[in-house]
Amino acid sequence: MNLWLVLAICLFSLTSHAADLKRSDGELSCARANEVIGDREVDAAMKRNSKAQSPAISHPSPKKVTWQLAEKLILSGRIRTIVQSHDRSVLLLTSDGQGFIAKEPEIDRAINLSGEVDPCHVFIGVVTE
């Protein structure tokens, strides 16, 4: 788990500025990053998790969530880094540093979902074990 966080933090640092890399023709822009989802479950999870995070801790422990909520978080465009383990555990990091952990129903499901949100694979960093 600690290795996950180290890898995720490194990748998060590299990908957190990807939003600034848009070309003038918009070709590299994320397909759904600016789309307003308005999903109450996703919004509530983000709000609960941000309240649970202490501002004194730069990288707090991720919160366990169901795969259904993890899927909604990915599809909402709020996830910036995905770390996948061989046991189907997935760590999701948002652009503001919040972390969520879930178990994929099958391997690579999170990566495939990220391709729906970011078809150019520019804005969502992916790490696999």
Secondary structure as GFF3:
##gff-version 3
##sequence-region A 1 129
A	DSSP	alpha_helix	2	15	.	.	.	ID=ss1
A	DSSP	three_ten_helix	18	20	.	.	.	ID=ss2
A	DSSP	alpha_helix	40	52	.	.	.	ID=ss3
A	DSSP	beta_strand	63	64	.	.	.	ID=ss4
A	DSSP	alpha_helix	67	75	.	.	.	ID=ss5
A	DSSP	beta_strand	79	84	.	.	.	ID=ss6
A	DSSP	beta_strand	89	94	.	.	.	ID=ss7
A	DSSP	beta_strand	99	103	.	.	.	ID=ss8
A	DSSP	alpha_helix	109	117	.	.	.	ID=ss9
A	DSSP	beta_strand	125	128	.	.	.	ID=ss10
###
